Amino acid sequence: MFGLGMIKGTIIGMGIGIMAGLALKEVCRMKKKKDQISKTESDIVDSENS
């Protein structure tokens, strides 16, 4: 019984870890995309002022 609980707990823990990792990856991807958009906008503004 104890071994089955350990296995079940490990599987649940790994599932939570994978979900958290994917969520963090998605947040980083969105942040990177937002930074690229703002950088492109600032480049356009800089070229208009020159």
C-alpha positions in Angstrom: 0.0 0.0 0.0 2.8 2.4 0.9 4.6 1.8 -2.4 1.4 2.5 -4.4 0.9 5.8 -2.6 4.5 6.8 -3.3 4.1 6.0 -7.0 0.8 7.8 -7.2 2.3 10.8 -5.4 5.3 10.9 -7.7 3.0 10.8 -10.8 0.8 13.6 -9.4 3.9 15.7 -8.5 5.5 15.2 -11.9 2.2 16.2 -13.5 2.0 19.4 -11.5 5.7 20.1 -12.3 5.1 19.7 -16.0 2.1 21.9 -16.0 3.9 24.6 -14.1 6.8 24.4 -16.5 4.6 24.7 -19.6 2.8 27.7 -18.0 6.1 29.4 -17.2 7.4 28.7 -20.8 4.3 30.3 -22.2 4.6 33.4 -20.0 8.2 33.8 -21.1 7.2 33.4 -24.8 4.5 36.1 -24.4 6.9 38.4 -22.7 9.6 37.9 -25.4 7.0 38.6 -28.1 5.8 41.7 -26.4 9.4 43.0 -26.1 10.0 42.4 -29.8 6.8 44.3 -30.7 7.7 47.3 -28.5 11.3 47.3 -29.9 9.9 47.3 -33.4 7.6 50.2 -32.6 10.5 52.2 -31.0 12.6 51.6 -34.2 9.8 52.9 -36.3 9.4 56.1 -34.2 13.2 56.6 -34.2 13.4 56.4 -38.0 10.5 58.9 -38.4 12.3 61.5 -36.1 15.6 61.2 -38.0 
